[in-house]
Amino acid sequence: MKASVVERFNRTLKNDMWKLFTLQGSYRWIDSLPRLLSNYNRRRHRTIRMRPADVTPTVAEQLLRTGYTPNWTTEIFRIAKVQRTNPVMYLLKDVRGEAIAGGFYKHELLRVSNPDVYLVEKVLRKRGNRAFVKWLGMDSSHNSWIDKASVL
């Protein structure tokens, strides 16, 4: 699992600590840690374009909303064609058989263990023993009626 934001923080803190060690001529860091963290939080950060100390709850919510978009989907695709190029590319189709634009490399794909199991994001309507559902990770064009008994 990657944690690039934390790794970057660790690298910056370590760099600041070594500057301090050189300046004071010792490796004592415990007493200096609050000051190092305060300096870090008062420094402008390129990724958020502001100082962490200036972040308010409203700004934090906006940063989190725009700052993270997953580069994966829970939608399940099938391989429509293997292009024997170098490197090999895969053309995909969705569960309805519609082609997905572009080609994908092997490292961009993940084999699913239960391709016939889908997660329900939300039940939109109920009628008798049936439910109209929105599937997790799929757009509204995939919404469908299912038997309530088939929902776990």
C-alpha positions in Angstrom: 0.0 0.0 0.0 1.3 3.4 -0.9 1.1 6.4 1.3 2.8 9.1 -0.7 1.5 12.0 1.3 2.8 10.6 4.5 6.1 9.6 2.9 6.6 13.1 1.7 5.8 14.5 5.1 8.3 12.1 6.7 11.0 13.1 4.2 10.4 16.8 4.9 10.4 16.4 8.6 13.6 14.2 8.4 15.3 16.9 6.3 14.3 19.6 8.8 15.6 17.5 11.7 19.0 17.0 10.0 19.3 20.7 9.5 18.6 21.2 13.2 21.1 18.5 14.2 23.8 20.2 12.1 22.9 23.6 13.6 22.8 22.5 17.3 25.6 19.9 17.0 23.5 17.1 18.7 20.9 14.6 17.8 18.4 15.6 20.5 15.1 16.1 18.7 12.4 15.5 21.3 12.4 19.1 22.7 12.5 20.5 19.2 9.7 18.5 17.6 6.9 20.9 18.5 8.8 23.8 16.9 9.6 21.7 13.8 5.9 20.8 13.4 4.9 24.4 13.9 7.4 25.5 11.3 6.1 22.8 8.9 2.4 23.9 9.4 3.3 27.6 8.8 5.1 26.9 5.5 3.2 27.3 2.3 2.5 23.9 0.6 2.6 23.6 -3.1 -0.1 21.0 -3.3 -2.8 22.9 -1.4 -1.5 26.4 -2.3 -1.6 27.6 1.3 -0.2 27.0 4.7 -1.8 24.1 6.7 -2.2 26.5 9.6 -4.6 28.5 7.5 -6.8 25.6 6.6 -10.4 25.9 8.0 -13.0 23.1 8.2 -14.7 24.5 5.1 -11.4 24.7 3.1 -10.4 21.2 4.3 -13.7 19.8 3.1 -13.2 21.5 -0.3 -9.6 20.2 -0.5 -10.7 16.7 0.3 -13.5 16.8 -2.2 -11.3 18.0 -5.1 -8.0 16.6 -4.0 -8.8 12.9 -4.2 -10.5 11.2 -7.1 -9.9 7.5 -7.4 -8.2 6.3 -10.5 -10.1 3.0 -10.4 -13.8 1.9 -10.5 -15.9 -0.8 -9.0 -17.5 -1.4 -12.4 -16.7 -4.8 -13.9 -15.5 -5.1 -17.5 -14.8 -8.0 -19.8 -11.9 -8.2 -22.2 -13.2 -7.9 -25.7 -9.9 -8.2 -27.6 -6.3 -8.6 -26.8 -4.0 -6.5 -29.0 -0.7 -8.2 -29.4 1.3 -5.0 -29.4 4.4 -4.3 -27.4 3.3 -4.0 -24.6 0.1 -6.0 -24.9 -3.1 -3.8 -24.8 -6.6 -5.0 -23.8 -9.8 -3.6 -25.3 -12.7 -3.8 -22.8 -16.5 -3.9 -22.9 -18.9 -3.2 -20.1 -21.5 -5.7 -18.7 -24.0 -4.6 -21.4 -21.4 -5.4 -24.2 -20.7 -1.8 -25.0 -17.1 -1.0 -26.0 -15.0 1.1 -23.6 -13.0 3.9 -25.2 -9.2 3.3 -25.3 -7.0 0.4 -24.5 -5.6 -0.8 -21.2 -2.3 -2.3 -20.1 -2.2 -5.5 -18.0 -1.0 -3.6 -14.9 -4.1 -1.4 -15.1 -6.5 -4.3 -14.9 -7.5 -6.5 -11.9 -9.1 -9.9 -12.2 -12.2 -10.2 -10.0 -12.9 -13.3 -8.1 -16.8 -13.0 -8.2 -17.6 -11.3 -11.5 -21.3 -11.9 -11.1 -21.6 -10.2 -7.7 -22.4 -6.5 -7.8 -22.8 -4.0 -4.9 -26.0 -2.0 -4.5 -25.3 1.7 -3.9 -28.9 2.7 -3.3 -32.4 1.4 -3.5 -34.2 4.0 -5.6 -37.8 2.5 -5.7 -39.7 -0.5 -4.3 -42.6 -2.3 -5.9 -43.9 -5.4 -4.3 -41.0 -7.9 -4.1 -38.8 -6.0 -6.5 -36.5 -3.0 -6.1 -35.1 -0.5 -8.6 -31.4 -0.1 -7.6 -28.4 2.0 -8.5 -25.3 -0.2 -8.7 -22.1 1.0 -6.9 -19.5 2.3 -9.3 -21.9 2.3 -12.3 -23.7 5.2 -13.9 -27.5 5.5 -13.9 -27.8 3.9 -17.3 -27.1 0.6 -15.4 -29.9 1.0 -12.9 -32.2 -2.0 -12.9 -35.1 -3.8 -11.3 -34.1 -6.8 -9.2 -35.8 -9.2 -6.8 -35.5 -8.1 -3.2 -34.6 -11.6 -2.3 -31.4 -11.4 -4.3 -30.1 -8.5 -2.2 -27.9 -9.7 0.6 
